[in-house]
């Protein structure tokens, strides 16, 4: 029988495995502020969430990462959320540092069953490897480097970041490119079907595991 870590243990593990600083664009900062409000527990609820639910038609997927010191623990205990045991899609890719990543996407929900089905069908049918070609990733990275980025420390102070600055991180850049490709492709498919993700209150989750990533 598997013994799962309690929520506090899992939260502590994820906190220790995450980078101390965040590379952010202005769009990401705005989106995180919206997510922070959307993911706050309702009055009277217990516990707290560390994994964010993503609205459809946004700039990227945000998901929990396990790596570094947590890698050994990840090999011996269950870290995936229950929904991630049977995800709608699994993406695997290699970061510039050589770390292997596995991203699981699923737990789709919303107010319009047809829209929910469209997201699930897209991810279940998508050829992730075909989407994440090196050419597409290189093109997306080139686009990311044209966008203004901001580095924010734990106290809220910001500095210019991204390629060519002291805050540049190749693994984070590559990971951002993967997120951008997957969500942009989904957004294009929803638009083709005439589905408005915000009107349908579409949400989906993503969880990733990148042991040894250089964040």
N, C-alpha and C positions, 0 to 999 in steps of 0.2 A: 504494500500500500504506500502511495506517495504521501509524504507529509509536507504540506505547503507552509511556507513562512507566513506568520501573521502580518497584518497590514503595516504595522509600525516597523517590523524587521525589513519588509520589502521596501518600504519607503526609504528607510535608512540606507539600504543597499543601493537603490537607484540614485539617491542623493550623492553618495560617495563616488559613484561611477561617472557622474556628469561633470562637464567642464565647469570651472569656477566663473568663467566669463562667457558672454554670448555675442556672436557676430550677427548683427541685425541690420536690415534695411528699414527705411521709413515705413514701408508697407507692412513688414513683419511686426514692427513695434505697434502699429495701429491694430493689427490683427490680434496680437497677444493681449492687448488691453481689452478687446472685445471678448476674447476667449476667457480671460480671467473673470469677467463678470458673468459670462454664460456658464462657467463651470463651478461657480460658488455653490455650496450645498444650500438647499432650501431650509428655512427656519425649522428647527426641531430635528433635522437629520443628524446622524452621527457619522463620525469619520471624516476623511477628506480625500480628494482625488489628487493623484500625482500624474496620471496619464490624461492627456487632453483629448476630448472629442473634437473632431474637425468638421466644420461646415463644408458642404460641397461648394464649388465655385470660389475657392480661395487660392492664395498664392502657393501654398505648400502644405505638406502633411507634417504635423508635429507628432513625435512619438517618443517613447521612452527608450533609452539606450543603455546597454549593459556592456562594460568593457573595463580594461585596465585591471585594477585590484579585484573587481567583482567577477572577473572571468572564471576563476577557479570555482567560486561558489555557484556560478551559473551552470557549471557542468554537473553539479551534484544535486541541485534543488530545482523545483519547477518555478520559472519566473514568468511564464506567459500568462496573461489573463485568460479566464475560461473561454471567451469567444475566440481567442487566438489559437486555441487547440484545433479549430476547424475554420481557418480563415477563408475568405473569398479569393485571395491572391497572395502569393509569396514571391518576393523579389530577392535575388541574391546578387551581390556585386562586390568587387574588390576595390578598396580605397587606395590612394597613392602610397600609403604607408605599408600596404600589403595586408592589412586587416580585412577579414572576410565579414561581410554584413548580410544579415537576413532580416528582411522587412516583411511583416505580416499585416495585411489590410483586411478589414471586415467590420462586423458589428454595425451594419448600415441600418439606419432608421430614419423615419420622417413621417409627415402627415399624409403624404400621397403614396399609396401602395405601388402605383405604377412607376413613380419616380424612384422609389426604393428598389424595385425590381430592376430598373434600368441600370442603376449603379452596380448592383450585385451581378447582373448579367455581363456588364462591361468587364469587371475585374475577373470574373470567373472564366470568361472567354479570351481575355487579352493574353497575347504572347509577350510576357514581360521582357524576355531576352531580346525580342525584335524591337521593342520600344527603347531599350537601354543600349543601343549600339554605341560604339566609341565615337563615331562621327557625330551622333546626336548629342552625346554628353559633351564633347568638345565644343560644339556650337552653343550649347546652353551655358557652359562655363564662360565662353567668350561674351555672351550676353550679360551674364551676371557681373562680369568685370567692368561693364559700362555703367552699371547702376551704383548709385551712391550707397555706401555701407557705413554703419556706425557701430563702434565697439562700446559696450556699456559695462561698467564694473558693478560690484554688488551694492554700491552706494548711489547708483544712478548717474554718475559722471560719464560723459561720452567723449569719444575721439573718433577721428576718421579711421576707417578700417578697410579691410579687403585687400585685394592683390596689390603688392607694392608697398604695403605698410608693415609695421612691426607686429600687427595683429593678424596678419594673413595666416590662414591655416588650410593647407591643401586638402586634408581629409574633410574638413567642414565644407569647403567649397564644392568638392565632388559630391558629397552627400546632399547638399542643397540642389545641385543640378539634377540628381536622381529624383528628388521630391518634386521639383519643378516640372520635369518631363511627365511623371505619372499623373500629377493633378491637371496639368494643361491638356493632356490627352483625354482624360475623363471629361473635363469641362467642354472640350470640342465636341465630344460625343453627345453630351447632354444638350448642348446648343443645337446640334443637328436634329435632335428629336424634339426640340421646342420645349425643353424642360427647364424651368427656372428653379435652381436649387434653393434660393432664399424663400420663394413662395411655398416650396414644398417642405421647408424646414429640414432639409436633408443633412444628415450627420453621418460620419463614418470614422472608425478608429484605425490607428496604425501603431504597431509596436515593432521596434527594431532591436537587434542584438549585434554589436560590432566589437567583439573581444579584441583588445589590443589596439584599438583605434587611437590615433594621435590627435586628440581634441585640443 
